[in-house]
């Protein structure tokens, strides 16, 4: 019986130790659950605060963002208007450049045409040019004529 009593005493000690360990494990489990609940509560609070922060920021920046959208739209309209003005101005500049080139060309053509028209009679009219020392009409050389008058007669058609 002594062995049975020793085993019973050892069994009682083990049961007591097991009960103590179970209580400690249970206490640790409860503490973990409580800290988990706290973590969950903190996470929920932070999520709620984040959502409120997003709502506040959206409310605060909403008018600014709408104004920026209007500014972007107006910038697009200004861009289109400037492109139209630049296109118009470039065509107008091209027209002025063509006019600047064509004006002297037209002036030269007109001047040449007028000179030719004016002198057409003088150029087309036949003239008799007498050599130096001859009189006009008979072909005889006149001794009294000087060389200067002969040169004048020779180039008489130029005038």
ABEGO torsion letter per residue (X at the ends): XAAAAAAAAAAAAAAAAAAAAAAAAAAAAAAAAAAAAAAAAAAAAAAAAAAAAAAAAAAAAAAAAAAAAAAAAAAAAAAAAAAAAAAAAAAAAAAAAAAAAAAAAAAAAAAAAAAAAAAAAAAABBBBBBBBGBBBGAGBBBAABBAAAAAAAAAAAAX
